[in-house]
Amino acid sequence: MKLKVDAAECTGHGRCYRIAPDLLNFDDEGYVSIRGGEAIDVPADMVDLAEEAEGTCPEGAIILLED
């Protein structure tokens, strides 16, 4: 599973990176990005957190992709 962010949809609520700080990063204005690039492989032990982060984003900016 891969985790991706649609930066154009992010409005900086910060819910997602509070849930999954090991996967997501944020800038000074609160906009989220992926740690380490455009998309990241989600480790098996963090899938639940990634799914929760995706579900908490009101804009749908957090995207999970099946391999």
Predicted model as a PDB file, atoms N, CA, C, CB and O in Angstrom, pLDDT in the B-factor column:
MODEL        1                                                                  
ATOM      1  N   MET A   1       0.842  -1.163   0.000  1.00 95.00           N  
ATOM      2  CA  MET A   1       0.000   0.000   0.000  1.00 95.00           C  
ATOM      3  C   MET A   1       0.897   1.239   0.000  1.00 95.00           C  
ATOM      4  CB  MET A   1      -0.963  -0.009   1.215  1.00 95.00           C  
ATOM      5  O   MET A   1       1.922   1.282   0.680  1.00 95.00           O  
ATOM      6  N   LYS A   2       0.490   2.235  -0.772  1.00 95.00           N  
ATOM      7  CA  LYS A   2       1.216   3.500  -0.833  1.00 95.00           C  
ATOM      8  C   LYS A   2       0.330   4.625  -0.309  1.00 95.00           C  
ATOM      9  CB  LYS A   2       1.683   3.801  -2.280  1.00 95.00           C  
ATOM     10  O   LYS A   2      -0.893   4.591  -0.447  1.00 95.00           O  
ATOM     11  N   LEU A   3       0.971   5.617   0.293  1.00 95.00           N  
ATOM     12  CA  LEU A   3       0.296   6.798   0.802  1.00 95.00           C  
ATOM     13  C   LEU A   3       0.749   7.991  -0.023  1.00 95.00           C  
ATOM     14  CB  LEU A   3       0.589   7.013   2.317  1.00 95.00           C  
ATOM     15  O   LEU A   3       1.942   8.178  -0.261  1.00 95.00           O  
ATOM     16  N   LYS A   4      -0.211   8.793  -0.456  1.00 94.00           N  
ATOM     17  CA  LYS A   4       0.055   9.935  -1.310  1.00 94.00           C  
ATOM     18  C   LYS A   4      -0.774  11.115  -0.819  1.00 94.00           C  
ATOM     19  CB  LYS A   4      -0.259   9.609  -2.795  1.00 94.00           C  
ATOM     20  O   LYS A   4      -1.818  10.927  -0.195  1.00 94.00           O  
ATOM     21  N   VAL A   5      -0.313  12.329  -1.098  1.00 93.00           N  
ATOM     22  CA  VAL A   5      -1.051  13.537  -0.729  1.00 93.00           C  
ATOM     23  C   VAL A   5      -1.355  14.336  -1.985  1.00 93.00           C  
ATOM     24  CB  VAL A   5      -0.250  14.397   0.290  1.00 93.00           C  
ATOM     25  O   VAL A   5      -0.475  14.559  -2.817  1.00 93.00           O  
ATOM     26  N   ASP A   6      -2.597  14.762  -2.119  1.00 92.00           N  
ATOM     27  CA  ASP A   6      -2.984  15.692  -3.176  1.00 92.00           C  
ATOM     28  C   ASP A   6      -2.841  17.093  -2.586  1.00 92.00           C  
ATOM     29  CB  ASP A   6      -4.464  15.418  -3.702  1.00 92.00           C  
ATOM     30  O   ASP A   6      -3.760  17.605  -1.947  1.00 92.00           O  
ATOM     31  N   ALA A   7      -1.677  17.705  -2.807  1.00 87.00           N  
ATOM     32  CA  ALA A   7      -1.357  18.997  -2.199  1.00 87.00           C  
ATOM     33  C   ALA A   7      -2.348  20.085  -2.588  1.00 87.00           C  
ATOM     34  CB  ALA A   7       0.039  19.422  -2.593  1.00 87.00           C  
ATOM     35  O   ALA A   7      -2.577  21.014  -1.813  1.00 87.00           O  
ATOM     36  N   ALA A   8      -2.931  19.987  -3.758  1.00 90.00           N  
ATOM     37  CA  ALA A   8      -3.895  20.999  -4.211  1.00 90.00           C  
ATOM     38  C   ALA A   8      -5.172  20.958  -3.380  1.00 90.00           C  
ATOM     39  CB  ALA A   8      -4.232  20.792  -5.692  1.00 90.00           C  
ATOM     40  O   ALA A   8      -5.884  21.959  -3.298  1.00 90.00           O  
ATOM     41  N   GLU A   9      -5.472  19.820  -2.765  1.00 93.00           N  
ATOM     42  CA  GLU A   9      -6.688  19.673  -1.959  1.00 93.00           C  
ATOM     43  C   GLU A   9      -6.473  19.977  -0.479  1.00 93.00           C  
ATOM     44  CB  GLU A   9      -7.225  18.276  -2.103  1.00 93.00           C  
ATOM     45  O   GLU A   9      -7.430  20.267   0.238  1.00 93.00           O  
ATOM     46  N   CYS A  10      -5.225  19.914  -0.019  1.00 93.00           N  
ATOM     47  CA  CYS A  10      -4.922  20.121   1.399  1.00 93.00           C  
ATOM     48  C   CYS A  10      -5.192  21.569   1.796  1.00 93.00           C  
ATOM     49  CB  CYS A  10      -3.454  19.749   1.701  1.00 93.00           C  
ATOM     50  O   CYS A  10      -4.769  22.502   1.113  1.00 93.00           O  
ATOM     51  N   THR A  11      -5.902  21.742   2.911  1.00 93.00           N  
ATOM     52  CA  THR A  11      -6.161  23.087   3.432  1.00 93.00           C  
ATOM     53  C   THR A  11      -5.517  23.300   4.802  1.00 93.00           C  
ATOM     54  CB  THR A  11      -7.666  23.333   3.524  1.00 93.00           C  
ATOM     55  O   THR A  11      -5.752  24.326   5.441  1.00 93.00           O  
ATOM     56  N   GLY A  12      -4.716  22.353   5.253  1.00 92.00           N  
ATOM     57  CA  GLY A  12      -3.911  22.535   6.454  1.00 92.00           C  
ATOM     58  C   GLY A  12      -4.601  22.318   7.784  1.00 92.00           C  
ATOM     59  O   GLY A  12      -4.226  22.942   8.777  1.00 92.00           O  
ATOM     60  N   HIS A  13      -5.606  21.446   7.832  1.00 90.00           N  
ATOM     61  CA  HIS A  13      -6.265  21.158   9.107  1.00 90.00           C  
ATOM     62  C   HIS A  13      -5.325  20.487  10.108  1.00 90.00           C  
ATOM     63  CB  HIS A  13      -7.478  20.273   8.875  1.00 90.00           C  
ATOM     64  O   HIS A  13      -5.402  20.742  11.310  1.00 90.00           O  
ATOM     65  N   GLY A  14      -4.442  19.634   9.607  1.00 90.00           N  
ATOM     66  CA  GLY A  14      -3.459  18.982  10.467  1.00 90.00           C  
ATOM     67  C   GLY A  14      -3.907  17.703  11.127  1.00 90.00           C  
ATOM     68  O   GLY A  14      -3.146  17.112  11.893  1.00 90.00           O  
ATOM     69  N   ARG A  15      -5.100  17.262  10.860  1.00 92.00           N  
ATOM     70  CA  ARG A  15      -5.592  16.034  11.496  1.00 92.00           C  
ATOM     71  C   ARG A  15      -4.756  14.826  11.104  1.00 92.00           C  
ATOM     72  CB  ARG A  15      -7.053  15.791  11.124  1.00 92.00           C  
ATOM     73  O   ARG A  15      -4.437  13.988  11.947  1.00 92.00           O  
ATOM     74  N   CYS A  16      -4.405  14.737   9.845  1.00 93.00           N  
ATOM     75  CA  CYS A  16      -3.711  13.556   9.326  1.00 93.00           C  
ATOM     76  C   CYS A  16      -2.316  13.394   9.913  1.00 93.00           C  
ATOM     77  CB  CYS A  16      -3.617  13.633   7.821  1.00 93.00           C  
ATOM     78  O   CYS A  16      -1.947  12.294  10.322  1.00 93.00           O  
ATOM     79  N   TYR A  17      -1.534  14.472   9.963  1.00 91.00           N  
ATOM     80  CA  TYR A  17      -0.170  14.305  10.458  1.00 91.00           C  
ATOM     81  C   TYR A  17      -0.107  14.171  11.971  1.00 91.00           C  
ATOM     82  CB  TYR A  17       0.680  15.467  10.022  1.00 91.00           C  
ATOM     83  O   TYR A  17       0.909  13.726  12.505  1.00 91.00           O  
ATOM     84  N   ARG A  18      -1.163  14.543  12.665  1.00 93.00           N  
ATOM     85  CA  ARG A  18      -1.203  14.250  14.106  1.00 93.00           C  
ATOM     86  C   ARG A  18      -1.417  12.758  14.342  1.00 93.00           C  
ATOM     87  CB  ARG A  18      -2.322  15.064  14.798  1.00 93.00           C  
ATOM     88  O   ARG A  18      -0.947  12.205  15.336  1.00 93.00           O  
ATOM     89  N   ILE A  19      -2.120  12.119  13.434  1.00 95.00           N  
ATOM     90  CA  ILE A  19      -2.393  10.683  13.535  1.00 95.00           C  
ATOM     91  C   ILE A  19      -1.196   9.859  13.062  1.00 95.00           C  
ATOM     92  CB  ILE A  19      -3.641  10.317  12.715  1.00 95.00           C  
ATOM     93  O   ILE A  19      -0.862   8.840  13.667  1.00 95.00           O  
ATOM     94  N   ALA A  20      -0.554  10.298  11.983  1.00 93.00           N  
ATOM     95  CA  ALA A  20       0.526   9.506  11.376  1.00 93.00           C  
ATOM     96  C   ALA A  20       1.789  10.347  11.172  1.00 93.00           C  
ATOM     97  CB  ALA A  20       0.065   8.919  10.028  1.00 93.00           C  
ATOM     98  O   ALA A  20       2.202  10.552  10.030  1.00 93.00           O  
ATOM     99  N   PRO A  21       2.411  10.836  12.245  1.00 93.00           N  
ATOM    100  CA  PRO A  21       3.588  11.692  12.098  1.00 93.00           C  
ATOM    101  C   PRO A  21       4.813  10.995  11.516  1.00 93.00           C  
ATOM    102  CB  PRO A  21       3.944  12.260  13.417  1.00 93.00           C  
ATOM    103  O   PRO A  21       5.720  11.661  11.017  1.00 93.00           O  
ATOM    104  N   ASP A  22       4.851   9.677  11.572  1.00 92.00           N  
ATOM    105  CA  ASP A  22       5.980   8.959  10.991  1.00 92.00           C  
ATOM    106  C   ASP A  22       5.855   8.826   9.474  1.00 92.00           C  
ATOM    107  CB  ASP A  22       6.098   7.584  11.621  1.00 92.00           C  
ATOM    108  O   ASP A  22       6.826   8.493   8.794  1.00 92.00           O  
ATOM    109  N   LEU A  23       4.663   9.086   8.949  1.00 92.00           N  
ATOM    110  CA  LEU A  23       4.429   8.998   7.510  1.00 92.00           C  
ATOM    111  C   LEU A  23       4.291  10.372   6.854  1.00 92.00           C  
ATOM    112  CB  LEU A  23       3.185   8.179   7.242  1.00 92.00           C  
ATOM    113  O   LEU A  23       4.658  10.558   5.693  1.00 92.00           O  
ATOM    114  N   LEU A  24       3.762  11.320   7.606  1.00 92.00           N  
ATOM    115  CA  LEU A  24       3.438  12.629   7.048  1.00 92.00           C  
ATOM    116  C   LEU A  24       4.229  13.742   7.712  1.00 92.00           C  
ATOM    117  CB  LEU A  24       1.957  12.902   7.186  1.00 92.00           C  
ATOM    118  O   LEU A  24       4.617  13.643   8.877  1.00 92.00           O  
ATOM    119  N   ASN A  25       4.456  14.781   6.968  1.00 89.00           N  
ATOM    120  CA  ASN A  25       5.171  15.953   7.454  1.00 89.00           C  
ATOM    121  C   ASN A  25       4.281  17.168   7.200  1.00 89.00           C  
ATOM    122  CB  ASN A  25       6.575  16.107   6.755  1.00 89.00           C  
ATOM    123  O   ASN A  25       3.273  17.057   6.502  1.00 89.00           O  
ATOM    124  N   PHE A  26       4.638  18.315   7.751  1.00 90.00           N  
ATOM    125  CA  PHE A  26       3.863  19.528   7.495  1.00 90.00           C  
ATOM    126  C   PHE A  26       4.804  20.728   7.462  1.00 90.00           C  
ATOM    127  CB  PHE A  26       2.758  19.724   8.574  1.00 90.00           C  
ATOM    128  O   PHE A  26       5.904  20.696   8.013  1.00 90.00           O  
ATOM    129  N   ASP A  27       4.340  21.786   6.803  1.00 89.00           N  
ATOM    130  CA  ASP A  27       5.152  22.992   6.723  1.00 89.00           C  
ATOM    131  C   ASP A  27       4.713  24.007   7.781  1.00 89.00           C  
ATOM    132  CB  ASP A  27       5.060  23.609   5.317  1.00 89.00           C  
ATOM    133  O   ASP A  27       3.858  23.709   8.616  1.00 89.00           O  
ATOM    134  N   ASP A  28       5.291  25.186   7.743  1.00 89.00           N  
ATOM    135  CA  ASP A  28       4.993  26.217   8.742  1.00 89.00           C  
ATOM    136  C   ASP A  28       3.539  26.675   8.728  1.00 89.00           C  
ATOM    137  CB  ASP A  28       5.884  27.403   8.525  1.00 89.00           C  
ATOM    138  O   ASP A  28       3.049  27.207   9.723  1.00 89.00           O  
ATOM    139  N   GLU A  29       2.851  26.475   7.617  1.00 88.00           N  
ATOM    140  CA  GLU A  29       1.454  26.883   7.504  1.00 88.00           C  
ATOM    141  C   GLU A  29       0.484  25.731   7.763  1.00 88.00           C  
ATOM    142  CB  GLU A  29       1.200  27.463   6.130  1.00 88.00           C  
ATOM    143  O   GLU A  29      -0.732  25.918   7.720  1.00 88.00           O  
ATOM    144  N   GLY A  30       1.021  24.547   8.031  1.00 87.00           N  
ATOM    145  CA  GLY A  30       0.178  23.401   8.356  1.00 87.00           C  
ATOM    146  C   GLY A  30      -0.185  22.498   7.197  1.00 87.00           C  
ATOM    147  O   GLY A  30      -0.934  21.538   7.374  1.00 87.00           O  
ATOM    148  N   TYR A  31       0.340  22.791   5.997  1.00 91.00           N  
ATOM    149  CA  TYR A  31       0.038  21.948   4.846  1.00 91.00           C  
ATOM    150  C   TYR A  31       0.875  20.685   4.900  1.00 91.00           C  
ATOM    151  CB  TYR A  31       0.287  22.705   3.530  1.00 91.00           C  
ATOM    152  O   TYR A  31       2.061  20.721   5.230  1.00 91.00           O  
ATOM    153  N   VAL A  32       0.245  19.573   4.573  1.00 91.00           N  
ATOM    154  CA  VAL A  32       0.874  18.263   4.728  1.00 91.00           C  
ATOM    155  C   VAL A  32       1.658  17.860   3.476  1.00 91.00           C  
ATOM    156  CB  VAL A  32      -0.185  17.206   5.042  1.00 91.00           C  
ATOM    157  O   VAL A  32       1.356  18.277   2.359  1.00 91.00           O  
ATOM    158  N   SER A  33       2.673  17.035   3.714  1.00 86.00           N  
ATOM    159  CA  SER A  33       3.428  16.412   2.636  1.00 86.00           C  
ATOM    160  C   SER A  33       3.845  15.023   3.104  1.00 86.00           C  
ATOM    161  CB  SER A  33       4.673  17.277   2.229  1.00 86.00           C  
ATOM    162  O   SER A  33       3.744  14.688   4.285  1.00 86.00           O  
ATOM    163  N   ILE A  34       4.307  14.240   2.167  1.00 84.00           N  
ATOM    164  CA  ILE A  34       4.774  12.896   2.471  1.00 84.00           C  
ATOM    165  C   ILE A  34       6.230  12.979   2.915  1.00 84.00           C  
ATOM    166  CB  ILE A  34       4.615  11.951   1.240  1.00 84.00           C  
ATOM    167  O   ILE A  34       7.036  13.676   2.299  1.00 84.00           O  
ATOM    168  N   ARG A  35       6.554  12.276   3.966  1.00 77.00           N  
ATOM    169  CA  ARG A  35       7.962  12.209   4.373  1.00 77.00           C  
ATOM    170  C   ARG A  35       8.730  11.428   3.308  1.00 77.00           C  
ATOM    171  CB  ARG A  35       8.119  11.538   5.790  1.00 77.00           C  
ATOM    172  O   ARG A  35       8.454  10.251   3.075  1.00 77.00           O  
ATOM    173  N   GLY A  36       9.676  12.075   2.676  1.00 71.00           N  
ATOM    174  CA  GLY A  36      10.548  11.370   1.746  1.00 71.00           C  
ATOM    175  C   GLY A  36      10.117  11.404   0.295  1.00 71.00           C  
ATOM    176  O   GLY A  36      10.691  10.664  -0.504  1.00 71.00           O  
ATOM    177  N   GLY A  37       9.150  12.209  -0.101  1.00 74.00           N  
ATOM    178  CA  GLY A  37       8.841  12.293  -1.526  1.00 74.00           C  
ATOM    179  C   GLY A  37       7.372  12.397  -1.863  1.00 74.00           C  
ATOM    180  O   GLY A  37       6.557  12.843  -1.056  1.00 74.00           O  
ATOM    181  N   GLU A  38       7.049  11.974  -3.081  1.00 81.00           N  
ATOM    182  CA  GLU A  38       5.700  12.074  -3.636  1.00 81.00           C  
ATOM    183  C   GLU A  38       4.732  11.059  -3.033  1.00 81.00           C  
ATOM    184  CB  GLU A  38       5.749  11.891  -5.133  1.00 81.00           C  
ATOM    185  O   GLU A  38       3.577  11.376  -2.750  1.00 81.00           O  
ATOM    186  N   ALA A  39       5.216   9.852  -2.843  1.00 89.00           N  
ATOM    187  CA  ALA A  39       4.407   8.768  -2.273  1.00 89.00           C  
ATOM    188  C   ALA A  39       5.337   7.900  -1.440  1.00 89.00           C  
ATOM    189  CB  ALA A  39       3.682   7.919  -3.397  1.00 89.00           C  
ATOM    190  O   ALA A  39       6.545   7.854  -1.672  1.00 89.00           O  
ATOM    191  N   ILE A  40       4.761   7.226  -0.484  1.00 91.00           N  
ATOM    192  CA  ILE A  40       5.578   6.401   0.407  1.00 91.00           C  
ATOM    193  C   ILE A  40       4.910   5.042   0.586  1.00 91.00           C  
ATOM    194  CB  ILE A  40       5.784   7.100   1.785  1.00 91.00           C  
ATOM    195  O   ILE A  40       3.685   4.940   0.661  1.00 91.00           O  
ATOM    196  N   ASP A  41       5.734   4.007   0.651  1.00 94.00           N  
ATOM    197  CA  ASP A  41       5.218   2.683   0.983  1.00 94.00           C  
ATOM    198  C   ASP A  41       4.856   2.685   2.462  1.00 94.00           C  
ATOM    199  CB  ASP A  41       6.262   1.557   0.652  1.00 94.00           C  
ATOM    200  O   ASP A  41       5.652   3.110   3.300  1.00 94.00           O  
ATOM    201  N   VAL A  42       3.683   2.220   2.775  1.00 96.00           N  
ATOM    202  CA  VAL A  42       3.228   2.175   4.162  1.00 96.00           C  
ATOM    203  C   VAL A  42       3.662   0.843   4.771  1.00 96.00           C  
ATOM    204  CB  VAL A  42       1.675   2.357   4.256  1.00 96.00           C  
ATOM    205  O   VAL A  42       3.262  -0.217   4.290  1.00 96.00           O  
ATOM    206  N   PRO A  43       4.474   0.889   5.822  1.00 96.00           N  
ATOM    207  CA  PRO A  43       4.861  -0.350   6.494  1.00 96.00           C  
ATOM    208  C   PRO A  43       3.611  -1.064   7.049  1.00 96.00           C  
ATOM    209  CB  PRO A  43       5.878  -0.053   7.639  1.00 96.00           C  
ATOM    210  O   PRO A  43       2.632  -0.421   7.429  1.00 96.00           O  
ATOM    211  N   ALA A  44       3.669  -2.369   7.084  1.00 96.00           N  
ATOM    212  CA  ALA A  44       2.516  -3.170   7.520  1.00 96.00           C  
ATOM    213  C   ALA A  44       2.007  -2.753   8.892  1.00 96.00           C  
ATOM    214  CB  ALA A  44       2.882  -4.643   7.543  1.00 96.00           C  
ATOM    215  O   ALA A  44       0.800  -2.774   9.137  1.00 96.00           O  
ATOM    216  N   ASP A  45       2.909  -2.377   9.787  1.00 97.00           N  
ATOM    217  CA  ASP A  45       2.476  -2.021  11.132  1.00 97.00           C  
ATOM    218  C   ASP A  45       1.892  -0.605  11.222  1.00 97.00           C  
ATOM    219  CB  ASP A  45       3.638  -2.149  12.084  1.00 97.00           C  
ATOM    220  O   ASP A  45       1.467  -0.178  12.296  1.00 97.00           O  
ATOM    221  N   MET A  46       1.871   0.125  10.095  1.00 96.00           N  
ATOM    222  CA  MET A  46       1.315   1.484  10.089  1.00 96.00           C  
ATOM    223  C   MET A  46       0.100   1.635   9.177  1.00 96.00           C  
ATOM    224  CB  MET A  46       2.378   2.465   9.667  1.00 96.00           C  
ATOM    225  O   MET A  46      -0.397   2.744   8.980  1.00 96.00           O  
ATOM    226  N   VAL A  47      -0.374   0.529   8.625  1.00 96.00           N  
ATOM    227  CA  VAL A  47      -1.524   0.587   7.725  1.00 96.00           C  
ATOM    228  C   VAL A  47      -2.751   1.163   8.430  1.00 96.00           C  
ATOM    229  CB  VAL A  47      -1.840  -0.808   7.177  1.00 96.00           C  
ATOM    230  O   VAL A  47      -3.463   1.986   7.854  1.00 96.00           O  
ATOM    231  N   ASP A  48      -3.003   0.745   9.651  1.00 97.00           N  
ATOM    232  CA  ASP A  48      -4.165   1.269  10.384  1.00 97.00           C  
ATOM    233  C   ASP A  48      -4.080   2.782  10.561  1.00 97.00           C  
ATOM    234  CB  ASP A  48      -4.278   0.592  11.756  1.00 97.00           C  
ATOM    235  O   ASP A  48      -5.082   3.482  10.412  1.00 97.00           O  
ATOM    236  N   LEU A  49      -2.888   3.292  10.880  1.00 96.00           N  
ATOM    237  CA  LEU A  49      -2.705   4.734  11.036  1.00 96.00           C  
ATOM    238  C   LEU A  49      -2.903   5.462   9.711  1.00 96.00           C  
ATOM    239  CB  LEU A  49      -1.315   5.036  11.597  1.00 96.00           C  
ATOM    240  O   LEU A  49      -3.520   6.527   9.674  1.00 96.00           O  
ATOM    241  N   ALA A  50      -2.383   4.895   8.624  1.00 96.00           N  
ATOM    242  CA  ALA A  50      -2.546   5.504   7.310  1.00 96.00           C  
ATOM    243  C   ALA A  50      -4.021   5.560   6.917  1.00 96.00           C  
ATOM    244  CB  ALA A  50      -1.744   4.726   6.258  1.00 96.00           C  
ATOM    245  O   ALA A  50      -4.483   6.562   6.370  1.00 96.00           O  
ATOM    246  N   GLU A  51      -4.755   4.489   7.195  1.00 97.00           N  
ATOM    247  CA  GLU A  51      -6.185   4.458   6.889  1.00 97.00           C  
ATOM    248  C   GLU A  51      -6.942   5.486   7.731  1.00 97.00           C  
ATOM    249  CB  GLU A  51      -6.757   3.049   7.130  1.00 97.00           C  
ATOM    250  O   GLU A  51      -7.862   6.138   7.238  1.00 97.00           O  
ATOM    251  N   GLU A  52      -6.560   5.627   8.983  1.00 97.00           N  
ATOM    252  CA  GLU A  52      -7.209   6.607   9.850  1.00 97.00           C  
ATOM    253  C   GLU A  52      -6.896   8.030   9.375  1.00 97.00           C  
ATOM    254  CB  GLU A  52      -6.756   6.416  11.316  1.00 97.00           C  
ATOM    255  O   GLU A  52      -7.777   8.890   9.369  1.00 97.00           O  
ATOM    256  N   ALA A  53      -5.645   8.276   8.979  1.00 96.00           N  
ATOM    257  CA  ALA A  53      -5.259   9.588   8.465  1.00 96.00           C  
ATOM    258  C   ALA A  53      -6.059   9.925   7.205  1.00 96.00           C  
ATOM    259  CB  ALA A  53      -3.746   9.629   8.167  1.00 96.00           C  
ATOM    260  O   ALA A  53      -6.530  11.051   7.045  1.00 96.00           O  
ATOM    261  N   GLU A  54      -6.207   8.947   6.318  1.00 96.00           N  
ATOM    262  CA  GLU A  54      -6.998   9.149   5.101  1.00 96.00           C  
ATOM    263  C   GLU A  54      -8.445   9.484   5.454  1.00 96.00           C  
ATOM    264  CB  GLU A  54      -6.944   7.895   4.202  1.00 96.00           C  
ATOM    265  O   GLU A  54      -9.035  10.396   4.875  1.00 96.00           O  
ATOM    266  N   GLY A  55      -9.005   8.754   6.390  1.00 96.00           N  
ATOM    267  CA  GLY A  55     -10.405   8.940   6.758  1.00 96.00           C  
ATOM    268  C   GLY A  55     -10.687  10.230   7.499  1.00 96.00           C  
ATOM    269  O   GLY A  55     -11.821  10.708   7.498  1.00 96.00           O  
ATOM    270  N   THR A  56      -9.680  10.800   8.129  1.00 95.00           N  
ATOM    271  CA  THR A  56      -9.896  12.016   8.911  1.00 95.00           C  
ATOM    272  C   THR A  56      -9.767  13.289   8.077  1.00 95.00           C  
ATOM    273  CB  THR A  56      -8.916  12.065  10.059  1.00 95.00           C  
ATOM    274  O   THR A  56     -10.135  14.365   8.548  1.00 95.00           O  
ATOM    275  N   CYS A  57      -9.259  13.195   6.862  1.00 95.00           N  
ATOM    276  CA  CYS A  57      -9.063  14.382   6.021  1.00 95.00           C  
ATOM    277  C   CYS A  57     -10.392  14.816   5.399  1.00 95.00           C  
ATOM    278  CB  CYS A  57      -8.014  14.099   4.911  1.00 95.00           C  
ATOM    279  O   CYS A  57     -10.966  14.084   4.592  1.00 95.00           O  
ATOM    280  N   PRO A  58     -10.885  16.007   5.772  1.00 95.00           N  
ATOM    281  CA  PRO A  58     -12.181  16.442   5.246  1.00 95.00           C  
ATOM    282  C   PRO A  58     -12.159  16.752   3.747  1.00 95.00           C  
ATOM    283  CB  PRO A  58     -12.644  17.660   5.998  1.00 95.00           C  
ATOM    284  O   PRO A  58     -13.206  16.742   3.100  1.00 95.00           O  
ATOM    285  N   GLU A  59     -10.985  17.026   3.197  1.00 94.00           N  
ATOM    286  CA  GLU A  59     -10.892  17.342   1.766  1.00 94.00           C  
ATOM    287  C   GLU A  59     -10.552  16.121   0.909  1.00 94.00           C  
ATOM    288  CB  GLU A  59      -9.848  18.418   1.547  1.00 94.00           C  
ATOM    289  O   GLU A  59     -10.594  16.203  -0.318  1.00 94.00           O  
ATOM    290  N   GLY A  60     -10.220  15.010   1.529  1.00 95.00           N  
ATOM    291  CA  GLY A  60      -9.817  13.829   0.774  1.00 95.00           C  
ATOM    292  C   GLY A  60      -8.439  13.982   0.151  1.00 95.00           C  
ATOM    293  O   GLY A  60      -8.159  13.378  -0.885  1.00 95.00           O  
ATOM    294  N   ALA A  61      -7.569  14.786   0.771  1.00 95.00           N  
ATOM    295  CA  ALA A  61      -6.235  15.022   0.235  1.00 95.00           C  
ATOM    296  C   ALA A  61      -5.268  13.871   0.506  1.00 95.00           C  
ATOM    297  CB  ALA A  61      -5.677  16.291   0.811  1.00 95.00           C  
ATOM    298  O   ALA A  61      -4.230  13.770  -0.148  1.00 95.00           O  
ATOM    299  N   ILE A  62      -5.596  13.015   1.451  1.00 95.00           N  
ATOM    300  CA  ILE A  62      -4.761  11.853   1.767  1.00 95.00           C  
ATOM    301  C   ILE A  62      -5.308  10.667   0.979  1.00 95.00           C  
ATOM    302  CB  ILE A  62      -4.744  11.552   3.319  1.00 95.00           C  
ATOM    303  O   ILE A  62      -6.487  10.329   1.079  1.00 95.00           O  
ATOM    304  N   ILE A  63      -4.444  10.050   0.206  1.00 95.00           N  
ATOM    305  CA  ILE A  63      -4.863   8.986  -0.717  1.00 95.00           C  
ATOM    306  C   ILE A  63      -4.057   7.729  -0.449  1.00 95.00           C  
ATOM    307  CB  ILE A  63      -4.695   9.429  -2.194  1.00 95.00           C  
ATOM    308  O   ILE A  63      -2.827   7.767  -0.411  1.00 95.00           O  
ATOM    309  N   LEU A  64      -4.747   6.624  -0.263  1.00 96.00           N  
ATOM    310  CA  LEU A  64      -4.090   5.323  -0.130  1.00 96.00           C  
ATOM    311  C   LEU A  64      -4.283   4.551  -1.421  1.00 96.00           C  
ATOM    312  CB  LEU A  64      -4.651   4.522   1.085  1.00 96.00           C  
ATOM    313  O   LEU A  64      -5.393   4.462  -1.944  1.00 96.00           O  
ATOM    314  N   LEU A  65      -3.208   4.002  -1.924  1.00 95.00           N  
ATOM    315  CA  LEU A  65      -3.225   3.235  -3.173  1.00 95.00           C  
ATOM    316  C   LEU A  65      -2.800   1.810  -2.894  1.00 95.00           C  
ATOM    317  CB  LEU A  65      -2.302   3.876  -4.237  1.00 95.00           C  
ATOM    318  O   LEU A  65      -1.771   1.575  -2.259  1.00 95.00           O  
ATOM    319  N   GLU A  66      -3.583   0.864  -3.363  1.00 91.00           N  
ATOM    320  CA  GLU A  66      -3.201  -0.546  -3.240  1.00 91.00           C  
ATOM    321  C   GLU A  66      -2.097  -0.852  -4.230  1.00 91.00           C  
ATOM    322  CB  GLU A  66      -4.417  -1.480  -3.474  1.00 91.00           C  
ATOM    323  O   GLU A  66      -2.093  -0.333  -5.347  1.00 91.00           O  
ATOM    324  N   ASP A  67      -1.153  -1.700  -3.820  1.00 80.00           N  
ATOM    325  CA  ASP A  67      -0.048  -2.096  -4.723  1.00 80.00           C  
ATOM    326  C   ASP A  67      -0.555  -2.951  -5.841  1.00 80.00           C  
ATOM    327  CB  ASP A  67       1.046  -2.844  -3.965  1.00 80.00           C  
ATOM    328  O   ASP A  67       0.224  -3.377  -6.694  1.00 80.00           O  
TER     329      ASP A  67                                                      
ENDMDL                                                                          
END                                                                             
